[in-house]
Amino acid sequence: MTTESPVTDAWLVVPLYNEAAVIGDVVAAARTRFPHVVCVDDGSTDGSAAAAAAAGAVVVHHPFNLGQGAALQTGMRYVLEQTDAEYLVTFDADGQHQVEDAAAMVEVARRDDLAIVFGSRFLDERTRPGLLKRLVLRTAVWVTNQSTGLRLTDAHNGLRVIRRDAASKLDLQQNRMAHATEIVLNLGRTGLPWAEYPVHVLYTDYSRGKGQSLLNSVNILVDLVFN
C-alpha cells in the first residue's frame, strides 16, 4: 500500500522519558520515512534528549517529569504552532511501533479523508501480547468504549494519526495512562471521521521492562476507574 517516499506532511510526536538505550535508533529508523520528528523529553535523567537530538529529532524539554499525557500535549502544541503539518502521528519511544505502519496510516488518512486513524493490534494476528495481557486490554477497550461512545478494538495503542483540525481540539488533562482514554473521548466529540488500522506492536524484553508488562496493563484499568 505504501511507497518508500518520505512522509513530509506529517510530524511524529514522541513522548520521551529515560529511553537513552534505544531512542537514537528509534528516531533514526523513523526518519527514514518521517523527516520531521519532535521528541518531548519529559524530565529524563539518562541522556535521552541528547541521543534523540543526535539522531535528528527536534527536542522540546519539560523541566521535570509531568507524565505521558502532558508530553503528548506539549508535542502536539509544538507541531500546531511551529509547523504547517497536516498530520500528527503519536509514536512511542521504546521501539514497539513500526514506522511502515505509521506511514500506511497517514496514507489511509489522506486517501479516505479521515481526521483520525487509530492503530489496533487486534485487527490481525501479528501482535501477541499474551493471554492475560490481552484479557486486560480487552477489558480496557470495553471500559473506554462505554465512556466514549466509540467502538474501538484497541483503545490504548499509542500509534495514532491525527489530522491538524482534530489535533487542535485536543486538551489533555490526564497525565498517566488514563490520557489514552481522554484522547479517544476528545477525538470522538469532534464528530470528525475516523477509522482503525491493523498494526504490529513488537513486544521486546526491553519494552516489557519499560512498562509493557501485565502489571502496567492492570494500571491502565486502575487509572480508568479512578480518573
Rosetta silent file (secondary structure, phi, psi, omega in degrees, C-alpha in Angstrom):
SEQUENCE: MTTESPVTDAWLVVPLYNEAAVIGDVVAAARTRFPHVVCVDDGSTDGSAAAAAAAGAVVVHHPFNLGQGAALQTGMRYVLEQTDAEYLVTFDADGQHQVEDAAAMVEVARRDDLAIVFGSRFLDERTRPGLLKRLVLRTAVWVTNQSTGLRLTDAHNGLRVIRRDAASKLDLQQNRMAHATEIVLNLGRTGLPWAEYPVHVLYTDYSRGKGQSLLNSVNILVDLVFN
SCORE:     score description
SCORE:     0.000 S_00000001
   1 L     0.000  -41.638 -174.709    0.000    0.000    0.000 S_00000001
   2 L   -91.926  158.734  169.903    2.722    2.484    0.904 S_00000001
   3 L  -102.693  176.389 -178.905    5.583    3.824   -1.175 S_00000001
   4 L   -94.338    7.570 -178.810    9.072    4.487    0.079 S_00000001
   5 L   -71.989  151.959  179.737    8.869    8.250   -0.408 S_00000001
   6 L   -63.229  145.523  176.676    9.269   10.481    2.672 S_00000001
   7 L   -92.779   97.676 -171.216    6.110   11.469    4.515 S_00000001
   8 L   -95.157  -11.274 -178.426    6.598   15.220    4.509 S_00000001
   9 L   -98.624   13.874 -179.511    3.129   16.397    5.563 S_00000001
  10 E  -136.009  147.032  172.034    3.254   14.692    8.981 S_00000001
  11 E  -113.737  137.434  168.787    5.321   15.050   12.148 S_00000001
  12 E   -81.178  134.579  175.916    5.970   12.230   14.587 S_00000001
  13 E  -112.946  115.352 -171.067    5.275   13.242   18.194 S_00000001
  14 E  -121.189  106.936  171.489    7.289   11.073   20.597 S_00000001
  15 E   -66.788  135.969 -171.054    6.919   11.321   24.395 S_00000001
  16 E  -133.651  121.203  176.135   10.353   10.584   25.819 S_00000001
  17 L  -145.580  109.811  175.923   11.322    9.559   29.334 S_00000001
  18 L    51.584   57.531  177.602   14.552    7.706   30.133 S_00000001
  19 L  -122.722   32.841 -175.137   14.890    5.826   26.834 S_00000001
  20 L   -58.375  -28.733 -176.927   18.569    6.627   26.117 S_00000001
  21 L   -67.457  -25.074 -172.505   19.317    2.978   25.300 S_00000001
  22 L  -129.448  -18.327 -168.494   17.005    2.916   22.269 S_00000001
  23 H   -63.580  -32.976  177.590   15.756    6.389   21.324 S_00000001
  24 H   -59.890  -46.821  178.715   18.616    7.118   18.932 S_00000001
  25 H   -66.170  -39.179  179.904   17.820    4.001   16.899 S_00000001
  26 H   -62.437  -47.066 -179.481   14.062    4.672   17.090 S_00000001
  27 H   -66.149  -44.011 -179.618   14.445    8.223   15.767 S_00000001
  28 H   -60.449  -43.585  178.497   16.935    7.209   13.080 S_00000001
  29 H   -65.435  -42.031 -179.170   14.619    4.448   11.835 S_00000001
  30 H   -62.349  -37.905 -175.034   11.602    6.749   11.938 S_00000001
  31 L   -74.532   -6.899  171.071   13.370    9.445    9.929 S_00000001
  32 L   -67.123  -24.163  177.084   13.853    7.062    7.004 S_00000001
  33 L  -117.975  -32.630 -177.319   10.165    7.740    6.284 S_00000001
  34 L  -116.074   98.497 -178.832    9.314   10.731    8.505 S_00000001
  35 L   -62.979  -24.384 -172.797   11.903   13.511    8.203 S_00000001
  36 L  -108.191  113.615 -179.909   10.145   15.504   10.915 S_00000001
  37 E  -132.475  129.690  171.213   10.218   14.123   14.474 S_00000001
  38 E  -116.513  125.113  174.881    9.670   16.002   17.717 S_00000001
  39 E  -104.244  131.379  175.986   10.582   14.293   20.979 S_00000001
  40 E  -101.304  103.264 -179.050    9.249   15.754   24.205 S_00000001
  41 E   -75.602  110.222 -171.737   11.829   14.990   26.858 S_00000001
  42 E   -93.789   58.773  177.727    9.697   14.595   29.971 S_00000001
  43 L    75.634   30.878 -179.897   12.353   15.228   32.598 S_00000001
  44 L   -61.517  151.785  179.605   14.681   12.371   31.611 S_00000001
  45 L  -119.574   11.298 -170.121   17.793   11.824   33.716 S_00000001
  46 L  -123.977   15.487  179.816   19.709    9.461   31.406 S_00000001
  47 L    86.677   12.472 -179.907   20.775   11.385   28.330 S_00000001
  48 H   -58.763  -43.384 -176.023   17.666   10.599   26.286 S_00000001
  49 H   -61.248  -44.991 -179.612   17.359   14.158   24.994 S_00000001
  50 H   -63.886  -39.755  179.556   20.915   14.263   23.669 S_00000001
  51 H   -65.569  -40.546  179.127   20.512   10.896   21.945 S_00000001
  52 H   -65.541  -43.820 -179.832   17.270   11.996   20.282 S_00000001
  53 H   -64.285  -40.642  179.840   18.802   15.261   19.113 S_00000001
  54 H   -63.070  -29.085  179.498   21.879   13.485   17.751 S_00000001
  55 L   -83.904   -4.828  174.512   19.592   11.249   15.676 S_00000001
  56 L   109.522    5.474  179.158   17.935   14.292   14.123 S_00000001
  57 L   -82.665  150.230  162.868   14.847   14.927   16.222 S_00000001
  58 E   -75.857  134.216 -178.966   13.673   18.306   17.436 S_00000001
  59 E  -117.950  125.092  174.046   13.693   18.061   21.238 S_00000001
  60 E  -109.915  138.631 -170.260   11.336   20.013   23.484 S_00000001
  61 E  -110.655  136.239  161.025   12.047   19.831   27.216 S_00000001
  62 E   -96.293  136.643 -177.956    9.917   19.512   30.328 S_00000001
  63 L   -67.852  -23.910  175.099   11.924   20.642   33.381 S_00000001
  64 L  -150.936  170.045 -173.050   10.627   17.663   35.348 S_00000001
  65 L   -70.236  119.137 -179.964    8.505   14.577   34.726 S_00000001
  66 L  -108.771  -15.028 -179.904    4.873   15.530   34.025 S_00000001
  67 L   108.885  160.323 -172.954    3.603   12.279   32.521 S_00000001
  68 H   -65.198  -37.690  178.744    2.909   10.925   29.063 S_00000001
  69 H   -60.641  -44.435  178.845   -0.327   12.840   28.559 S_00000001
  70 H   -64.915  -38.245  178.721    1.407   16.143   29.232 S_00000001
  71 H   -64.454  -41.589  176.848    4.272   15.197   26.913 S_00000001
  72 H   -62.860  -43.320  179.835    1.847   14.423   24.104 S_00000001
  73 H   -60.681  -43.401  178.349    0.032   17.711   24.651 S_00000001
  74 H   -62.422  -44.355 -179.437    3.327   19.619   24.503 S_00000001
  75 H   -64.359  -41.877  179.198    4.409   17.803   21.342 S_00000001
  76 H   -67.185  -38.554  177.532    1.115   18.400   19.586 S_00000001
  77 H   -62.585  -41.048  178.077    1.164   22.065   20.563 S_00000001
  78 H   -57.867  -49.426 -177.289    4.667   22.374   19.107 S_00000001
  79 H   -63.496  -42.445 -178.550    3.574   20.910   15.768 S_00000001
  80 H   -66.386  -36.466 -174.544    0.420   23.027   15.598 S_00000001
  81 H   -91.961  -26.189 -172.142    2.196   26.264   16.484 S_00000001
  82 H  -110.270   -6.604 -178.091    5.592   25.825   14.853 S_00000001
  83 L  -136.898  171.325  174.975    4.851   23.895   11.647 S_00000001
  84 L  -109.562   23.477 -177.996    2.279   23.674    8.875 S_00000001
  85 L   -57.787  141.730  177.532    1.987   19.868    9.081 S_00000001
  86 L   -84.844  -26.910 -177.022   -1.360   18.420    8.071 S_00000001
  87 E  -131.732  147.447  170.114   -0.986   15.330   10.267 S_00000001
  88 E  -116.213  140.233  178.121    0.490   14.444   13.647 S_00000001
  89 E  -121.765  114.913  176.409    1.493   10.863   14.427 S_00000001
  90 E   -81.452  133.779 -166.515    1.819    9.844   18.073 S_00000001
  91 L  -147.102  131.622 -176.545    4.616    7.291   18.328 S_00000001
  92 L   -78.125  154.767 -173.851    6.195    5.512   21.297 S_00000001
  93 L   -89.376   -8.020 -169.546    9.879    5.896   22.165 S_00000001
  94 L   -95.809    5.467  176.485   10.650    2.294   23.119 S_00000001
  95 L    89.734    6.847 -176.451   10.761    0.695   19.668 S_00000001
  96 L   -83.998  -17.917  179.703    7.466   -1.186   19.813 S_00000001
  97 L   -94.277  151.781 -177.561    5.832    0.677   16.902 S_00000001
  98 L  -103.465  129.033 -177.388    6.615    0.053   13.243 S_00000001
  99 H   -61.089  -38.558 -178.976    7.469    3.001   11.009 S_00000001
 100 H   -65.735  -33.582  174.372    5.808    1.395    7.987 S_00000001
 101 H   -62.097  -44.597 -179.578    2.553    1.075    9.933 S_00000001
 102 H   -61.504  -43.750  179.621    2.679    4.789   10.711 S_00000001
 103 H   -63.996  -40.758  179.069    3.321    5.678    7.062 S_00000001
 104 H   -64.742  -36.680  179.364    0.482    3.425    5.906 S_00000001
 105 H   -66.338  -38.918  176.045   -1.890    5.047    8.401 S_00000001
 106 H   -63.764  -40.950  179.130   -1.084    8.530    7.074 S_00000001
 107 H   -62.286  -41.250  178.076   -1.736    7.273    3.548 S_00000001
 108 H   -64.397  -41.083  178.779   -5.123    5.882    4.621 S_00000001
 109 H   -60.418  -43.273  177.956   -6.000    9.188    6.299 S_00000001
 110 H   -64.068  -50.326 -173.372   -5.200   11.048    3.069 S_00000001
 111 H   -62.192  -42.122 -173.882   -6.946    8.582    0.775 S_00000001
 112 H  -101.525    8.527  179.205  -10.148    8.305    2.799 S_00000001
 113 L    54.079   52.258 -178.758  -10.228   11.899    4.086 S_00000001
 114 L  -100.383  142.329  176.695  -10.029   10.757    7.711 S_00000001
 115 L   -87.155  -27.005 -178.330   -9.291   13.028   10.655 S_00000001
 116 E  -139.970  134.924  169.473   -8.166   10.212   12.964 S_00000001
 117 E  -126.538  117.456  178.855   -6.686    6.769   12.348 S_00000001
 118 E   -93.340  129.201  172.455   -6.271    4.604   15.441 S_00000001
 119 E   -73.832  139.877  177.726   -3.732    1.795   15.338 S_00000001
 120 E  -131.358  128.261  177.565   -5.111   -1.544   16.513 S_00000001
 121 L   -87.639    1.194 -176.016   -3.113   -4.609   17.474 S_00000001
 122 L  -111.591   10.458  177.548   -6.302   -6.723   17.493 S_00000001
 123 L   -92.149  -10.308  170.698   -7.340   -6.461   13.831 S_00000001
 124 L  -146.060 -173.278 -170.778   -4.872   -9.154   12.792 S_00000001
 125 L  -104.287   12.052 -175.717   -2.767  -11.833   14.448 S_00000001
 126 L   -70.601  -37.353 -177.284    0.725  -10.297   14.233 S_00000001
 127 L   -87.877  131.191 -176.894    0.821   -8.896   17.778 S_00000001
 128 L  -125.068   85.471 -175.516    0.989  -11.487   20.550 S_00000001
 129 L   -79.550   -7.761 -174.796    0.560   -9.791   23.930 S_00000001
 130 L    94.345  151.450 -171.929   -0.142  -12.988   25.873 S_00000001
 131 H   -61.986  -47.964 -176.355   -3.474  -14.266   27.137 S_00000001
 132 H   -67.953  -43.064  178.246   -3.679  -12.343   30.424 S_00000001
 133 H   -63.081  -42.003  177.908   -2.476   -9.074   28.937 S_00000001
 134 H   -59.326  -41.818 -179.888   -4.907   -9.482   26.036 S_00000001
 135 H   -63.150  -45.197  179.942   -7.748  -10.018   28.517 S_00000001
 136 H   -63.795  -43.786 -179.803   -6.849   -6.909   30.495 S_00000001
 137 H   -65.574  -37.242  177.026   -6.503   -4.816   27.335 S_00000001
 138 H   -63.671  -38.439  177.360   -9.839   -6.084   26.024 S_00000001
 139 H   -64.564  -41.278  177.230  -11.423   -5.055   29.313 S_00000001
 140 H   -61.667  -38.457  176.849   -9.847   -1.611   28.975 S_00000001
 141 H   -60.638  -45.602 -178.792  -11.313   -1.373   25.464 S_00000001
 142 H   -61.346  -45.510  179.735  -14.779   -2.176   26.800 S_00000001
 143 H   -61.690  -44.789 -179.504  -14.499    0.436   29.568 S_00000001
 144 H   -63.348  -44.228 -179.807  -13.212    3.049   27.131 S_00000001
 145 H   -63.134  -36.495  178.376  -15.932    2.336   24.582 S_00000001
 146 H   -65.162  -36.518 -175.133  -18.599    2.631   27.255 S_00000001
 147 H   -86.215  -22.063 -176.232  -17.290    6.026   28.351 S_00000001
 148 H  -105.403  -20.345 -177.178  -16.561    7.479   24.900 S_00000001
 149 L    82.867   -4.083  175.323  -19.342    6.085   22.752 S_00000001
 150 L   -86.475  169.658  179.655  -16.864    4.902   20.123 S_00000001
 151 L  -128.010   78.484 -179.670  -16.410    1.288   19.138 S_00000001
 152 L   -94.194  157.616  172.748  -12.699    0.619   19.017 S_00000001
 153 L   -96.219  -14.752 -177.678  -10.937   -2.729   19.094 S_00000001
 154 L  -150.398  103.774 -172.116   -7.820   -1.274   20.776 S_00000001
 155 L   -92.077  -13.196 -174.277   -8.193    1.793   22.978 S_00000001
 156 L  -124.368   41.693  173.960   -4.667    2.015   24.428 S_00000001
 157 L   -98.583  124.971 -174.900   -2.414    1.821   21.406 S_00000001
 158 L   -76.055   -5.832  179.403   -0.048    4.773   21.289 S_00000001
 159 L   -91.589  111.288 -178.122    0.195    4.777   17.482 S_00000001
 160 E  -142.784  146.847  169.884   -2.357    7.231   16.097 S_00000001
 161 E  -108.607  128.339 -177.139   -2.629    9.597   13.140 S_00000001
 162 E  -130.064  120.557  179.047   -4.426   12.847   13.950 S_00000001
 163 E   -70.739  156.337 -174.769   -5.201   15.486   11.340 S_00000001
 164 H   -53.602  -43.947 -177.179   -4.480   19.099   12.219 S_00000001
 165 H   -64.696  -35.503  177.464   -8.140   20.074   12.669 S_00000001
 166 H   -73.324  -41.500 -179.091   -8.722   17.216   15.097 S_00000001
 167 H   -61.880  -33.914 -178.350   -5.467   17.817   16.995 S_00000001
 168 L   -67.249  -15.517 -179.405   -6.398   21.456   17.539 S_00000001
 169 L   -95.727   -1.928 -178.230   -9.436   20.317   19.531 S_00000001
 170 L   -82.154  135.887  174.848   -7.465   18.167   21.979 S_00000001
 171 L  -141.930   90.191 -173.232   -6.990   19.379   25.545 S_00000001
 172 L   -83.923  128.969  177.680   -5.417   16.606   27.618 S_00000001
 173 L  -111.748  -22.520 -179.395   -5.660   16.874   31.395 S_00000001
 174 L   -86.768  128.746 -174.899   -4.793   13.292   32.364 S_00000001
 175 L  -102.033  -17.115  179.892   -1.069   12.713   32.611 S_00000001
 176 L   -96.348 -152.072 -173.572   -0.869    8.998   33.383 S_00000001
 177 L   -65.022  -22.807 -179.682   -2.286    6.062   31.392 S_00000001
 178 L   -64.983  -13.273  178.572   -5.828    7.483   31.526 S_00000001
 179 H   -61.977  -27.447 -179.157   -4.759   10.073   28.951 S_00000001
 180 H   -64.428  -40.531  175.159   -5.275    7.401   26.269 S_00000001
 181 H   -68.594  -37.161  179.428   -8.976    7.237   27.063 S_00000001
 182 H   -63.440  -39.020  176.410   -9.110   11.019   27.263 S_00000001
 183 H   -60.133  -47.455 -179.949   -7.680   11.278   23.739 S_00000001
 184 H   -59.829  -44.325  179.962  -10.356    8.916   22.432 S_00000001
 185 H   -61.341  -47.968  179.481  -13.061   10.881   24.257 S_00000001
 186 H   -60.638  -45.349 -177.969  -11.801   14.238   22.916 S_00000001
 187 H   -68.179  -38.803  177.761  -11.485   12.935   19.362 S_00000001
 188 H   -60.770  -37.288 -178.707  -14.879   11.256   19.473 S_00000001
 189 H   -69.467  -18.054  179.153  -16.502   14.517   20.493 S_00000001
 190 H   -68.875  -24.433 -175.910  -15.168   16.267   17.394 S_00000001
 191 L    73.011    8.144 -178.836  -17.544   14.274   15.203 S_00000001
 192 L   -81.015  155.004 -175.274  -14.795   14.026   12.594 S_00000001
 193 L   -69.197  141.827 -177.607  -14.371   10.846   10.514 S_00000001
 194 E  -143.404  166.039  174.994  -12.131    8.118   11.918 S_00000001
 195 E  -155.955  166.835  170.721  -11.068    4.528   11.316 S_00000001
 196 E  -105.154  158.477  179.673   -8.841    1.836   12.778 S_00000001
 197 E  -140.455  134.893 -178.888   -5.859    0.287   11.029 S_00000001
 198 E   -70.030  129.002  179.837   -4.112   -3.030   11.852 S_00000001
 199 L  -130.699  159.666  178.293   -0.633   -2.526   13.287 S_00000001
 200 L  -105.961  111.836  173.925    2.091   -4.750   14.665 S_00000001
 201 L   -93.118  121.136 -174.828    3.192   -3.889   18.197 S_00000001
 202 L   -96.619  109.526  178.124    6.535   -5.537   18.835 S_00000001
 203 L   -89.022  113.492  176.968    6.986   -6.608   22.458 S_00000001
 204 L  -107.927  169.752  175.331   10.666   -6.957   23.243 S_00000001
 205 H   -58.925  -37.053  179.792   12.385   -7.704   26.539 S_00000001
 206 H   -65.624  -49.181 -176.617   13.281   -4.011   26.644 S_00000001
 207 H   -65.741  -35.707  176.490    9.749   -2.724   26.036 S_00000001
 208 H   -63.390  -41.721 -179.988    8.308   -5.143   28.585 S_00000001
 209 H   -67.849  -23.692 -178.534   10.820   -3.934   31.129 S_00000001
 210 L   -94.841    9.580  173.731    9.934   -0.314   30.363 S_00000001
 211 L   130.849    5.012  179.114    6.222   -0.655   31.053 S_00000001
 212 L   -98.653   26.989 -179.494    4.581   -3.128   28.690 S_00000001
 213 L   -82.272  169.137  175.344    4.141   -5.706   31.430 S_00000001
 214 H   -59.521  -38.973  179.102    0.882   -7.222   32.621 S_00000001
 215 H   -58.832  -40.243  178.975    1.144   -5.039   35.739 S_00000001
 216 H   -64.386  -36.204  177.192    1.195   -1.939   33.543 S_00000001
 217 H   -64.861  -39.681  175.755   -1.947   -3.140   31.793 S_00000001
 218 H   -62.602  -38.843  177.958   -3.647   -3.529   35.161 S_00000001
 219 H   -61.146  -32.143  175.116   -2.551    0.022   35.981 S_00000001
 220 H   -58.510  -46.365 -179.254   -4.410    1.176   32.864 S_00000001
 221 H   -64.400  -39.677  178.336   -7.618   -0.220   34.331 S_00000001
 222 H   -60.554  -45.351  178.867   -6.922    1.428   37.709 S_00000001
 223 H   -62.835  -38.822  179.235   -6.440    4.786   36.011 S_00000001
 224 H   -63.484  -38.881 -176.703   -9.634    4.335   34.019 S_00000001
 225 H   -73.887  -37.698 -171.233  -11.658    3.625   37.131 S_00000001
 226 H  -102.885    7.398  177.062  -10.251    6.389   39.316 S_00000001
 227 L  -122.965    0.000    0.000   -9.896    9.213   36.752 S_00000001
